[in-house]
Amino acid sequence: MRVLILVLMLGSSNIFAQAEWSSLSGPYLGQKLPGLEPEVFAPDLVSTSDSRELNSVFSPNGKIFMFSRVIDGQFKMFYSTVSDDGVWSRPRMAAPSRTYPGHSEVDMVFSPSGDWLYFISTRPLPGYSLERHNIWKSQVTRYGLLTPEPLGPEINGPDHELYPWIVADGSLYFSSTRADSGDDRDSYRAQYRDGTFETPENLGPAINTENDEGDIFVSPDESFLIHVSSGRDDNLGEGDLYISFRGADGAWGKDIHMGDVINSAEMDYCPVVSPDGKAFFFTRGDDIMWVDAKIIDTFRK
């Protein structure tokens, strides 16, 4: 029997800055939308000086915000919810991250309906090494998350599966090392049909190269994607963000380096556009960044 593992009344962690969360109301945790220069998101509230934070996802209705923080060397999921009067709660650790304290949960994404949360975890899964990240999902209810369940072997292969992303028709994008990716990590798409994911297909040379690719965000209508690649000649840091637009023929255009406004000498990763399409979030080094999503239009031909 499924059991509830996430209760909204869980106590908050004492690691957060003693900010007045009771005064945070409105979209984006009450933070003012930035311009075309990236800024740290919610400094000293979400992005803190003494911890590593990454990921940044809102539920489709904008009422739940989730991010990850490194605790004792493991990635852990945190969440904040907004009350009926519009005030955001202090973030607390999600119960899936409490269930297996020695394992990681990270790379969250909500389904388009908001009924499911997908994430990756190193929690025990029969037939898999404990070091492997596999993709799991939990049903989202008004009372919290139900017990996570792994995706099937057509998705969770012999290597790490990373950064799942769900688009409007329910199809899944993710990154992995597979037989057709060589020795490096590539990104894949698995069509969702009749309640199941079909065999994943490699996105091809416009997106994948002989280097590592991953952390792939795809717009709901699949008109553009943003992802990370490392080891390319034009990289400014450990990994940079690239953008690709889909042509009228359905093919992905060659990805474009997003320049030194977005990319830096640090690792730039975890791209995501907010459900309302107004804010572009990503992670730089140990902090969550955000910028006006209008910057995406500057890369269109």
N, C-alpha and C positions, 0 to 999 in steps of 0.2 A: 504494500500500500504506500502510495506517495505520502510524504509528510511535509509539513511546512517547515522550511529551514530559514526563512528570512522573515522576521517580524519587524514591523516599522517602529516598535517600541524598544528596540535594542538600545542599550546605553551607548552614549557617544564615547569615543576614544579621548584620552587625555593628552594626546600628542598635538592637538590642534591649537593654534594660537587662540588666546582668549578674546576673540573678536566678538562683537555684538551681532551674532547671527540673527537675533530677533528683529534686527532693523533691516535685514536684506530682503527686499521684495521686488517683484517685477521680473522680466525676462533675464536670462543669463545670470542668475543669482544676484540681480540688482546691479550688475556691472554695466557701465556705459560702453556701448559698441565703439570699438576703435576705428581709426581711419585706415589709410592704406600703408601704414607702417606697423608691423607686428608689435604687440605689447604682451607682457606677462598677464595671464588671466588670473583674476582674483588673488593678487599677491597677499601673502601671509594668511590667506584663508584656505585656498586650494593649493596654490603654488607656494611652497614654503622654502625658507633658506636652508633648513637643516635636514631635508628629506628629498628623495627623488620622486617626482610625480610624472605621470604620463597618461595617455589616453584621455579622452574627453568626449562623452557622448550624452546627448539628451534623448529621452523617450520621444516618440512622434508627437505626443500632445504637449511636450515641453514641461511636464510636471515632475520628472525624475532626471537628475543629473548624476552620472557615474564617472569615476576616474580611478586610476590605479596609483598605489604608493608602495614603495619598497619597504618592507618591515622584516627585520632580521634576515635580510638577504633574499626574501621571497616577495614576488609581486602579489599584492592583495587588492581586491576590489572594494571601493568605497562608494557610498551613494548619499544623496541629499534629496529630499522631497519638498514640494511646496504645499502649504496648507490651503484650505478653502479661502482664507483671507489674504493669500498671496505671499506669505512669509516662508522663506526657505529654512529648513532644519539644518542643524549642525551636521556635517558629514559623519557617517559611522561605517564601520566595516561590515560588508555584506556577509551574511551567514555562510555561504559557500566557502568563503576564505577563512572562516573560523573552523569549519568542519575538519579540514586537513591543514593544520598550522605549518607543517613542514613542506607544503607544496604551494605552487603558484597558481593564481587565477588572474588573467589579464586579457586584453584585447576584446573588450565587450562591444556588442552591437545589438540593438533592438530590431525585431522583425518589423516590417512596415505597419502592421496592425498594432504593434506594441504588446502583443500577447506573449511573445517569447523573447528571452535574452540569450544570445549566443556568446560564448567566450571560449578561450583556450585554458587548459589546465594540465598540470602534471599529476593530478590526483590518480590513485590506483585504477587501472583498467585492465582486466584480465587479457592476457596475450600481448601486452605492451610493456616496454621498459618504463620504469618509474621516471626516467629522465625525459621521456617523450611528452611533448605538448600535443594534446588531442583536442578536437573541437567538441564542446558539450553545449547543451541548451537546457534552459529552465523555463517552465511556464510562469508567466507573470500573472498574479491574481491580486485582488484588492487587499488581500491579507499578506502578500509577500510572494516569494519564489517557491515553487515546488521543487522537490528533489531533482538535481540535475541528471540528465541522461545523455550518454554519448551519441554522436552521429555514427552511422554504420561504417563498415569497412570500405565501402566505395569512396568515402571521404577520408576517414582516418587510416592512412596507409602506414608503411613501416618507418617513416621519418616524421619529423615535426610537421604539424599543420599549424599555420600561423595566421593571425589577423583576418578572421572571417568578416565578410561584409555581405549583407542581404539587400537586394534591390527590389523594386516595386513588384515584380512578378514572383518574388520569393526565391529567385535563383541566388546561388552562393558563389562569391569570389573568395579566394584564399591563396596562400602561398605555401609552397612545399618543394622538397627535392624528390623528384620522381624519375622514372626510367627515361623520359623524354626531355629532362632538364639538364642532363649531364651531371657534372659535379657541383653545380651551383643551384641556388633556389630560384624557382620561377613562380609566376602567378597563373592561376587557373580559374575557370568558370564552370560550375555545375548547374545545369538547367534543372529547375524545380518543376516537376510534372506529376500530377495524380498523387500528391502527397509524399513524393520521394525525390531525392536528388539523383540525377543521371550521372553517367561517367564524366568526371571532370575533363575539360578540354584546355590545353595549353593556349595562352593568349597570343602566342606567336612573336615573331622578331620585332614588331613595332614596339612591343612592351618589354619582352624578355631578351636578354643578351647573354653573353658568356659570363657576366658578372651576377652578383646576387640581386634579386628584385623581391620586394615584399611590401608589407604595410599598405595594402591597396584599398583606397576608398573609391567607390563608384557612385555617381549620382543616381538617384532613384530611376530616372528614365534611361540610364546608361548612355547618356550623351557625352560624358567626359569622365575621366578617372585621374586620380592623383596617387602616385606611389613613390616608394623609396628605391634608390639603387645605390650601391656602393662599389667603389673600385673603378669607376669610369674616369676618363681623362679630364672631364670638365667638373668633377667633384670638387667642392670647396672644403669639405670636411670628411668625416667618417662615413657619412651617407647623406645624400641630397634628395630633395623632392623634385619630381618630374610630373608633367601634366600631358595628357593625350586627349584629343577630341575625336569623336566617332564621325566618320563621313556618311554621306547619303547612301553609300553602298553597304553600310553596316560594318565596314572595316575600321579598325583603330588606326589613327594617324600616328606617325612616329612621335614618340614622347619628347617633350621640350623641357629643358632645364629651367627651373623657376627663378633663376637669377639670385643675386646677392641680397635682395630685399627679403626673400623668404629663406634662402639657404645661408649657412654660416660656416665657420671653421669647426663648429661642433656637429654632433649628430642631429639631423633634422628628420623627423619621422612621425608616425601616428597621425596622418592627415584625416580630417573629417570636416564636412560642411554641416552646419546645424540644420535641423529639420525645416526651419522656415527659410533656409537658403541665404540668410543674411550674414552669417559669421563663418569664417574659415578658421578652424582650430588645427594646431599641430603641436608637436613636442620638440623643444630644442634643448639638447643636453638633459638637464634634470627638471626643466620647467615646462608647464603647459602655456603655449602662446596662442594668441588669436589676432585676427585682422579682418577688416571688412571683406566680405566675399566678392565684392566688386573687383578685387584684384585679379580674380580668375579671368574676367573679360579681357584684361590686358594681354593675355597670352593667346587669344583667338586670332587667327589669321584674318 
